[in-house]
Amino acid sequence: VTETLLERPAAPLLPSDLDTPAALIDLEVVRANITAMQRLASAAGVRLRPHVKTHKSVEIGRLQLAAGASGITAGTVGEAEVFAKAGFDDIFIAYPVWAGGPRGRRVRALHEAIRLRVGLDGARAADALATAVAGTRRPLEVLIEVDCGAGRSGVRPADAGDLARYAATLGLLPIGAFTYPGHGDASRDAREPASRDEVHALEMALASLRAAGLTPTVASAGSTPTAAFSGRPPVTELRPGEYVFNDVGKLRIGACGPGDLGLFVASTVVSDAVPDQVIVDAGTKTLGREGSETLGYGLVPAVRGGFLRRLNEYHGYLSVDRAEPRPKVGDVVAIAPNHVCPVVNLFDELIVHEGRQLLDRWPVDARGHLG
Ligand SMILES: Cc1ncc(COP(=O)(O)O)c(C=O)c1O
């Protein structure tokens, strides 16, 4: 495994007597991450609308609102439904929502229940949204998605005005634009240029909306890797999600420090039959498969140089250098995931602790609400 970290995290303190594999969140770290991101947004004079796809947890969403978030971002209608049911009343689904069929009825119900905004990047989607909410009391607010270089979804910034005007003729209410700078995740050096791309794309999108005769009030930007740079005009809100827990991917690109990892997977050593490795009870069913043979599939701070080198469904292969002591069968080790979001979606609950003290268990409320 190639070591690409400037500084490895320390092994976290965990409560004893854990049944594994388990997802543990250190509340002190999570609270500090929430506070730090809120401060960053507030100091920049922009609103924070955290993306809840990372934690999918009503309790953590409440911590984010209590810290000053202006609302939340969801990735699916299902996530929005779960949080709306729990009392969250201002939700932006930052996704090119297709509101045909049953999903159209769900969008309509959400729109009638809370302040809902949805993403829009095409005329057919606008038709479906307009049909879904036809005859409701208020117009549905939409944000035009523009592509700032990630090449995923979103119209060209200069085309935002045309789409917004079309949406308005259908009775939708275009209030601005949003973009996601996914290319800021690529490396340490990619973050700042991706931030420039997103700010520039939003500038162009707002100009295009104005040229179409509209008065945009929202310019919504991503993301954990770019958040430190993107809180500047014309951006009005930031939508980072992963900052709440962080992960090895964020550590590699310098988007967090080694003390900012809020979630570890506790896993038990179940076999030392093969020399120079131990097997832990966390495989792809626990960690997903984000990683590679060269980057590893999760970092184990308790073992010097320790990464999971390979995963089967229920087996994780932790290589241990011959000169190092091997963890014993029955020992519990903490694994920092490469990418935390899919890991959370594999667990029913998060075990909440502060150091060795076990505090609570919180359900992953929106787990599996994928559409
Ligand atoms: C549209 C959108 N907004 C915001 C985010 C949050 O960014 P991050 O995961 O870097 O915190 C994502 C993440 O995938 C996203 O897709």
The ligand as a Gaussian input file, in Angstrom:
#p B3LYP/6-31G(d) Opt

LIG

0 1
 C      -24.797000      17.894000      -5.177000
 C      -23.893000      17.708000      -4.005000
 N      -23.771000      18.701000      -3.122000
 C      -22.965000      18.598000      -2.038000
 C      -22.235000      17.442000      -1.808000
 C      -21.368000      17.343000      -0.579000
 O      -19.998000      17.333000      -0.850000
 P      -18.972000      16.510000       0.035000
 O      -19.355000      15.069000      -0.110000
 O      -17.647000      16.800000      -0.542000
 O      -19.079000      16.984000       1.424000
 C      -22.321000      16.393000      -2.726000
 C      -21.547000      15.162000      -2.528000
 O      -21.566000      14.224000      -3.275000
 C      -23.181000      16.522000      -3.850000
 O      -23.311000      15.533000      -4.756000

